Amino acid sequence: METSETKHQKPLNIFIVGYYGFKNAGDELLLKKTICLLKDQYLTPKICAIYKAPHEINKETAHFSFNTKNPPYKNSDLFGEITLCPRNSYITVIKSLFLADILIFGGGGLLQDKTSKRSLIYYLKFLLFALIFRKKIYLIAQGLGPFKSRISKWLIANLLKRTTGISVRDKTSYKISKIFAPNANIILTSDLAYYKAVTSEEESLNQPSIGLSLRGSGLNQSIIDALTTFAATSNETLVFLDFQQVFDSKKIHTIEPLSKYIKNTISMNDYFINQQDSQISFNIVIGMRYHACVWASLHFIPFLALAYDPKVKSLAKELGQEYIDLTNSEIAIPK
């Protein structure tokens, strides 16, 4: 990407791809940081981002307001004037990409087939159409892999080497990218959440407390039993950190008997996405979600990562924090 000294006089049309609009605090922050980065980079960019269809969004919890007369939808709340393109409106998506000058993959772990091959194919379509339309392609602060199938690896290898620029957020992704695109100019950086991040070191709460972040999938009975035993024998207050609105909080209330030890639930949307002064702190955060661990690091709180995915393990290792590999059958919480 051009440096700030070479900002374009003519507004560029930029199309951003990511997992946006699903009430996930981490992904919403990545969209915000991507837009911030682009506005720092270019003079007056015209930005369009794919987003979950407005009519499917609960307006009480959404971070955008919509003009729903005709897609794409205009938003002017969080980031100034940007356009939101419904991610499942394929005609609108293709048209928006055709009109763009640049395609941006804005952070996150979009390119992997662990979640599903269907998800990977969805995002690879953007790369393919961008190449057909002869657009510049930038992958920004991406987490790559894991890739299980040979077809996934072949597709990634053939598409990555045709991108304009790539930056990755961790050493594991860097190794993977160099295997698939050895001649590409790949930059090792950090997660976009750290871009112009507001850091703070708050004093611990008067009562000893622990922040807990879990997600719906990836949990197994061993970790539930270990956490329950820990909560039952600890003098610490257990506070649940809700990083994906509705989904996380609903899940924790279905996990018995662990849920009875949860003393409070905090929605992390304002604290993380809008980076408000949290004025909350913990002795430690036990984090399953990647961006729960990132949030802890931004507030100088030690964390124990519950590594259901290589990205969580990689983050913990790079920040020198303890982790538990949830792929192991025998699990115990370290004392």
N, C-alpha and C positions, 0 to 999 in steps of 0.2 A: 504494500500500500504506500501511496505517496506520503512523504513527511509533511508536517504542518506548514513548512516553509513553501511547499509547492501546492497549496490549496487551489482547487479549481475555481475559476471565475464563473463558469457555467455550472449550475446545480446538477449534481449527479443523481440519477435514479438508482437507489440501492434497495435490494430485496433481501430481507433477513429471514433465515430459516432456523427454527428451533422448536422445542417442546413447550410452547407458550399457551397460556390460557386455561391451564388445568389446576389452578389454585396452589401450585407448588412454589413455595417461597424462593427456593433456589433458582428455578428456571425463570421466574419473573424478574429476579435480580439480574440474571444473565442478560435478559432482554434490555433492561435499563442500562446496564454497563456497556452493552454493545452499542446502543444508541449514543451514549455519552462519548464513547471512543470515536465513533464516526463523526460526531459533531466537533470533536477536537481536531479531527483529521481533515475534514472537508469544510468548505465555507458555509454553504447552505444546502446540505444534502436533502433530497426528497426521499424519505424513508418509508418503505412498506414492509410489514412483517406478517408472517402467517400466524394465525391465532385461532383458537377454538371458536366456532361459530357463535356470534353474539346471542342468538336466541336460545342457546344452550347454557348460557352463563347466568348464574344467580347474581342479579344486579346488586344485592346487598353485600356480597363478598368480592365482587369484581374490582379490579384496579383500573378499569377503563370506563369511560362513558361512550356510548355509540350513537351515531346518526344512522338509523337503520333503514333509510329510504332505499338505497341501492348499494350493494357491495361493490368495491371494498368500502370499509367503514372508516370514517375519520375519527381520530382521537386527539384531544388536546389537553388531557388532564395531567399525566405524569411527565411527558417528555416534550411538550410542545406539539406542533402539528405533525402527526405521522398518520400513516394509513394502515389499517389492519385488514388482512385478507383472510377470509374463512378458510381454514386449512383443508377442508373437505369439499370445497367448491372448486373442482378441478379446472373448469374453464376459466374462472377468475384467476386462479393460481398461475396457469400457463400464460394468460394474457399479461398479468403483472410481471412475470419473469421476462417475457418477451420485450416489455417496455423498459426493463431495467438495464443499467450499464454494468452493474456489479452484483454478483450473488455472494452473500455472506452467510457462513454457518456460524452463528453467534454463541459460542461456548457450549459446554455440556458434553455428554457422552452419546451423541446421536448415532455415530457409526460403530455399531456392534450388533451381533446377532444373538446375544445371550437372552435379551428380552424376547425377541422373536425375529425370524427372518422377514416377516411382513413389515416390521418397523424399519429394518435396514433398507429394504427395497423401496419403501416410501421415500426415504431421504436420498437414496441414490438416484431416484428419478429427477430430483432437482439438479444434481450434477450433470446427468445425461442431457436434460433439456438445455441447461446453461451452455454446454459444449456445442449442442446443435445450433443454438442461437448465437454462438460465438461471444459469450459473455466472459468477463473476468471473474475468477472464482477464488475467494479467500476463505480458508478455514481458520477461524480464530480461537485460540486456547481450547482446542478440542481434546477430549479424552477418547482415545481409539481402542477398540477391542473390548472384550475378547471376541474373536471370530472362530466359530466352530466348524462351519462347513467349507469345503473346498470352493464351492461356487462363490460364497461370500468373499473369500480371500482373493479369488481371481478377479471379481468385480472391483474390489477395493484397490488392488494392485494396478488395474488398468485405468481407473478413474483418478486416483490420487496423483499420479505422475503427470496428469494433464491440467492440474490446478495451477493458478497463478502464484499463490503463496499459501504456506501452511505454518501455523504455530500450534504447539501442543502443550498441555498443562502439566504433564508429569513425565518422568524418565521412562516409564513403561511404554507410554504412548509414543515417545520419541524413538525408542528401539523398534517398535512395530512399524512406525511410519518409514523408518530408514530401510527396513526389510522390503516393504512394498514399493517404496519410491526412493531408491538409493541415491539418485542424482538430483533429487529435489532440494531446494533451499528451505530446510525445515528449522524453525526457531523453537527452542525450548523456553517456555515461559511459565506462568502460573495460572490458576483458575481466574476467570474474569472478575470474580467476586472481590479480588484483591486490588482491582484497578481503582485508583483514587479512593481506596477504602478509608472509612472513618474508624480508627481504632481507639479503644479505651480500655483502661484497666480499672474496673470498679472494685470497691471494697466488697468483701464477701458479706452475704446477708447475716443478720444477727444470729439467726438460727442456722446451724450447719445444714446445707442443702446440696442436692445432686440434681442436675438436669438430665432428663432421659428423653431420647428421641428414637422412636421405632417406626418401622414402615410395615405395610400390610403383608407383602411377600418377602420371602427370605428368612423369616423366623422359623425356628424349629423348637420342639418341646424341650430339648436340652437347655437352650438359652433362656427359655421362659422359666424353667425350673430353677436355673442358676440365679436369675434376676430376682425371682420370688424369694429364694432363700436369703439372698443378700439383703433385700428390702426388709425382710422379717427380722433379721438379726442386727440391722444397722440402726444407729441413733440418728441418722441423717434424714431430713425431710426430702421426699421424692417429688419432684415437679416435672410434669410432662410438657415437652416442647413440641407444639403442633406446627410442623413445617409444611404440611399439605392439608389445607383447611378441609374439615369434615372427614376426610379419609383417615388421617392419623388418629384424631380424637375418637372417632367411632371404633376404630380397631382396638385401641387400648382398653376401651370399656367392655370389650368382648373377651379379654384375656383374664381368666380367673385362675388363681386368686391374686395375681399380680396387681390388678386394677384397684383393689381395696387399699393398697399402700400408696396410691397416687393422691397427694394432698391438694394439688392444684394443677390446672392446665393453662398454659400460656400460648396464645396465638402469636406466631413469630413473624407474621406478615409485615406489620409496621416496624418492628424492631430490626428486621433483616432487609426487606425490600426498600423501605424508605430510610433505613439506617438512622432511625431515631435513637436518641440516647436511651439505652435500655434501662439503666438504673437497676438492673438486676444482675446478679452474679451467682456463681456456684463454686463450691469447692472443686467440683469436677463435673464434666459432662460425659455421660455414656451415650454415644451417638451411633446410630445405625445409618442415618441419612448423611450423605456426603457433605452437604452444606450445613448440617448441624455441627460437624467437626470444624468446618471452615469458620462458622460463626464463633465457636469457642476460641479458636486461634486468634481471631480478630480482637477478642476481649481478654486475651492472655489467660484463658482458663485451660488448665490441662484437660485432656479428654482421653477416654478409652473408646477406641473405634470398634464397633461390631461389624467386621468386614464380611458382608454378604457378597461383595463384588470386589474385583481387583482394584478398582479405583479408590475405594475406601482404605484398603490396605496400603496402597501406594501413597496416599496422602498422609496416613499415620507415620509411615516409615520416613518420608521426606521431612516431616515436622518433628521427628524424634519422639513420637507418642506411642503408648502401648496400644496393641490391638488384639482382638480375638478373631481367629479365622473361623467363620461360621460354617465353612464346608467340612470342618472336623466333626466327627460323630460324638466325641467326648469333649464337653465344654465345661469350664469352671471359671468363675469370676476371680481374677487375681486379687489377693488381699493387699 
